Each structure stands twice: as C-alpha cells, then as structure tokens.
Amino acid sequence: MATQPLWIETIPVISTAHTPHERAITELSSADFILSAEYAQGAFIYLPDVADCVDAVAWLQPIVEWALPQHFNWIRLDADGDIVPALPEFNW
C-alpha cells in the first residue's frame, strides 16, 4: 500500500502580549469572518481569512504582515508564547 506524504504546517506560538487587551481574543473569536479556535490561554487563528479584513481588527494587521510572508497560515497566540521583537507589544 502506497503512503501519501503528510501535510505538515509550522505554527508559530506568539505571546498574547501582542494583543491590545485581555478580551481581544474573545472578541476576535466572536467575529463571524475570522476562523479561530479559542482556548483558556489563547487561540489559534487562520490568517488567510484575516488578511482580507484586517481593517476590522486593526491589532492583527502587524501579525498578518509578519506571518504571511513567512508562509504561516495559522498562528497560535498563547499566554506563554514568544515575544516577537518585530511586533507591537501591549502591557495590560
């Protein structure tokens, strides 16, 4: 039986400090036009959906501009994620 190659994606895990306030992810998850999966410490966000509507969620624009050129389709925002020097950092 021939095996198919696996579809593998790299998903960067970045800090929720790149969100403007602690309710930002919950507000994002409630948006009908963005595919995301929220969990207790963060969320997974599908970036191609966001790229067309960053005006509606302005704080995501720098993240999209950082991630898509690196061919990341998903990002994971997590309380323990990495701080990315190229992205705005919020203190809340």
trRosetta pair geometry for C-beta under 8 A, 3 or more apart (Angstrom, degrees):
i j d omega theta_ij theta_ji phi_ij phi_ji
9 72 7.9 103 177 -142 101 57
9 73 6.1 -64 -149 39 140 110
9 74 6.4 79 134 24 140 111
10 72 6.6 -79 92 -104 84 86
11 44 7.3 -22 -164 -133 144 103
11 72 6.8 111 -121 -153 43 103
11 74 4.7 -28 -115 92 108 107
11 75 6.6 160 -167 -121 80 25
11 76 5.4 67 149 -16 115 104
12 67 6.8 -140 32 -116 129 104
12 70 7.9 38 -30 100 132 143
12 72 5.8 -37 3 -117 102 154
12 75 5.6 -22 66 -130 88 83
12 76 7.0 -162 96 34 43 78
12 82 7.5 -77 179 45 96 119
12 84 7.8 45 159 -72 141 131
13 75 8.0 151 -96 -176 27 68
13 76 4.6 -25 -108 78 70 112
13 78 5.2 -13 -171 19 100 129
13 81 4.3 -143 148 -122 78 100
13 82 6.4 98 92 7 74 88
14 18 5.7 -2 139 9 118 144
14 63 7.4 -174 71 -131 156 111
14 75 6.2 -20 19 -177 111 117
14 76 7.2 145 23 79 62 56
14 77 6.1 -34 76 -107 79 60
14 78 7.4 131 68 28 30 76
14 81 4.6 71 127 145 11 135
14 82 5.7 -57 -116 65 55 75
14 83 7.6 87 -161 -108 80 18
14 84 5.4 -29 -130 -20 122 115
14 87 7.1 46 -174 33 144 160
15 18 5.7 118 80 -9 76 90
15 77 7.3 3 121 -156 18 72
15 78 7.0 -65 -112 72 34 59
15 79 7.4 25 -149 -163 70 20
15 80 7.6 -102 -108 125 78 9
15 81 4.3 -159 -66 79 42 88
15 82 6.2 -117 -30 86 89 22
15 83 5.1 -5 5 -78 140 60
15 84 7.7 -164 22 -2 91 74
15 89 7.7 21 84 -125 130 97
16 19 5.2 -35 -172 19 68 116
16 22 7.8 52 150 -119 129 60
16 25 6.8 -53 -132 -38 113 129
16 41 7.5 -136 -28 167 137 66
16 42 5.6 -140 -65 -102 112 93
16 77 5.1 90 -88 165 69 102
16 78 6.5 -114 -33 99 92 12
16 79 5.2 -19 13 -88 126 51
16 81 6.9 113 -19 30 61 113
17 83 6.2 -19 64 -103 135 94
17 89 5.0 6 140 -153 109 88
17 90 6.1 -174 -179 53 60 64
17 91 7.6 11 -150 -83 100 45
18 59 7.9 146 149 164 68 103
18 62 7.9 -131 -169 87 109 114
18 63 6.3 107 148 -78 134 114
18 77 6.9 -127 61 -125 104 108
18 83 7.7 158 -50 -133 96 59
18 84 6.8 17 -76 35 139 101
18 87 4.9 1 -125 133 123 134
18 88 6.6 113 -144 78 71 64
18 89 6.3 -52 -86 -102 59 55
18 90 7.2 112 -138 11 13 91
19 22 7.8 105 101 -95 120 24
19 24 3.9 -174 177 69 116 146
19 25 6.2 -46 -118 -44 167 83
19 59 6.3 83 -141 138 53 143
19 77 6.5 64 -38 -165 119 148
19 90 6.5 -85 89 38 36 133
20 24 5.4 124 47 -75 74 139
20 59 4.9 -121 -23 -96 109 150
20 90 4.9 165 -123 -88 39 165
20 92 7.3 87 154 -41 40 139
21 24 5.3 131 58 -37 64 96
21 90 7.1 -85 -55 140 44 149
21 92 5.1 164 -122 -126 56 165
22 92 5.9 -153 -32 118 83 130
23 26 5.1 -59 -163 46 66 114
23 27 5.7 69 138 -25 86 102
24 27 5.8 -57 -148 38 30 111
24 28 6.2 32 153 -21 65 107
24 59 6.5 -51 -151 69 139 154
25 28 5.4 -52 -147 36 33 115
25 29 6.2 35 154 -22 66 104
25 36 7.8 -157 -166 157 79 146
25 38 5.8 131 148 -119 106 108
25 42 6.4 -145 -116 -155 162 42
25 43 4.7 171 -161 -9 118 128
25 77 6.2 -156 -95 87 123 138
26 29 5.7 -51 -146 34 31 112
26 30 6.7 27 155 -17 62 106
26 38 6.6 70 -97 -128 54 158
27 30 6.0 -61 -153 35 31 108
27 31 7.2 45 147 -37 62 95
28 31 5.7 -43 -162 8 39 116
28 34 6.0 -63 -180 89 82 153
28 36 5.8 38 129 12 102 168
28 43 6.9 173 84 77 124 167
28 45 7.0 -34 150 -103 139 124
28 57 6.1 69 -109 -130 93 147
28 60 7.5 115 -116 -60 130 128
29 34 7.9 -102 -103 90 25 110
29 36 5.1 -113 -102 89 68 121
29 37 7.8 70 -122 -132 110 9
29 38 4.2 -30 -84 -35 153 126
29 43 6.2 -141 -68 -117 109 145
31 34 4.6 42 88 21 117 108
31 36 8.0 59 52 14 95 122
31 56 7.1 127 -142 131 140 129
31 57 6.9 -72 -51 -56 166 126
33 49 6.8 173 152 171 66 104
33 53 5.3 47 125 4 138 173
33 56 7.1 62 62 63 137 161
34 45 6.8 -21 172 -149 114 96
34 46 7.4 168 -176 55 66 84
34 49 5.4 141 -130 119 50 122
34 50 5.6 43 -123 -82 106 82
34 53 7.2 -127 -66 72 91 130
34 57 7.1 18 -57 -9 150 151
35 45 7.5 129 90 -159 61 49
35 46 4.0 1 79 31 110 130
35 49 4.9 128 13 -2 92 161
36 43 5.1 19 176 169 114 125
36 44 6.3 170 -156 85 62 55
36 45 4.6 -12 -107 -104 102 68
36 46 6.8 -140 -73 11 53 76
37 43 6.2 163 81 -158 43 75
37 44 4.6 8 49 47 97 102
38 42 7.6 -151 -147 121 60 32
38 43 4.4 -32 -102 -97 58 105
39 42 6.2 4 61 62 86 59
39 43 6.6 163 18 -89 67 48
41 78 5.5 36 123 -155 105 73
41 79 4.2 -91 -167 6 99 111
41 80 7.0 -2 167 2 142 87
42 76 6.3 73 125 170 137 76
42 77 4.4 -165 -162 101 109 67
42 78 3.9 -90 -17 -95 159 46
42 79 6.0 -145 -48 -19 99 66
42 81 7.0 85 -95 -23 159 122
43 76 7.4 -167 97 -149 36 56
43 77 5.3 11 50 51 75 102
44 74 5.8 -8 -173 -171 98 117
44 75 7.4 168 -152 85 53 40
44 76 5.2 -26 -98 -101 70 78
45 50 6.5 30 162 -38 114 139
45 60 7.6 -135 161 -132 159 127
45 74 6.8 150 75 -155 44 64
45 75 5.4 -11 56 58 95 86
45 76 7.8 168 15 -91 72 29
45 77 6.8 36 -7 -7 115 104
46 49 5.0 56 98 11 101 114
46 50 7.2 160 93 -13 55 93
46 73 6.6 -12 -151 154 72 84
46 74 5.8 -33 -101 -98 54 78
47 50 5.2 -61 -146 39 45 112
47 51 6.2 59 158 -40 76 96
47 63 7.9 -136 -112 124 113 95
47 64 5.7 155 -157 -120 105 81
47 67 5.6 -140 -99 101 161 132
47 68 5.9 -162 142 -72 138 90
47 72 6.6 75 6 109 150 81
47 73 5.8 -158 42 -170 100 35
47 74 6.6 -161 -5 -90 92 22
47 75 6.3 73 -55 -7 113 96
48 51 5.7 -38 -147 12 34 120
48 52 8.0 26 163 -11 57 97
48 68 7.8 115 -80 -111 61 113
48 73 6.1 -17 -20 -146 103 86
49 52 7.1 -70 -175 31 32 100
49 53 7.5 -24 152 25 64 112
50 53 6.4 -96 -154 58 39 83
50 54 6.1 64 158 -76 82 78
50 57 6.9 -66 -147 61 102 128
50 60 5.4 -99 -177 146 135 145
50 64 5.5 -146 108 -85 114 126
51 54 6.6 -13 -143 -34 25 107
51 64 5.4 160 -93 -166 70 135
51 68 6.3 69 -90 -74 128 151
53 56 4.7 -15 165 20 97 119
53 57 7.0 54 120 15 88 93
54 57 6.2 -80 -147 66 44 74
54 58 6.8 81 158 -111 77 36
54 60 5.5 -135 -132 86 87 97
54 61 4.2 102 172 -86 133 82
54 64 5.7 -110 -87 22 133 152
55 58 6.7 11 -151 -79 32 78
57 60 4.5 32 116 7 108 121
57 61 7.9 169 100 -34 66 73
58 61 5.8 -28 -166 -7 49 117
59 62 7.7 -47 -178 26 44 97
59 63 7.8 34 137 -4 64 113
59 88 7.6 -106 -150 68 81 131
60 63 5.2 -65 -161 44 55 115
60 64 5.7 56 145 -25 86 105
61 64 5.8 -55 -144 36 30 110
61 65 6.2 26 159 -16 66 109
62 65 5.6 -56 -142 42 32 111
62 66 6.1 32 157 -20 66 108
62 86 7.9 -173 174 132 108 79
62 87 5.3 137 129 -134 121 77
62 88 5.8 113 44 2 164 95
63 66 5.8 -58 -148 38 29 110
63 67 5.9 13 160 -10 66 117
63 75 6.4 -106 171 26 118 171
63 87 6.2 43 -84 -126 68 132
64 67 6.1 -65 -135 44 25 102
64 68 5.7 18 177 -17 67 114
65 68 7.0 -39 -115 32 19 103
65 69 7.5 15 177 -8 48 109
66 69 7.6 -88 -179 35 19 100
66 70 7.3 -6 150 0 58 120
66 84 6.6 99 170 141 159 150
66 86 5.6 143 -115 105 125 123
66 87 5.9 -57 -31 -71 160 101
67 70 5.9 -79 -160 45 36 106
67 72 4.1 -78 -175 65 95 121
67 75 5.5 -82 -108 -62 157 121
68 71 7.5 43 -175 -78 39 22
68 72 6.8 -96 -80 56 29 72
72 75 6.0 61 144 -70 132 80
76 81 6.8 -180 106 -93 85 135
77 81 6.4 -111 -158 7 37 156
78 81 3.9 119 58 -41 88 102
83 87 8.0 -148 -176 61 60 102
83 89 6.2 15 -149 -99 110 131
84 87 4.4 53 82 12 106 113
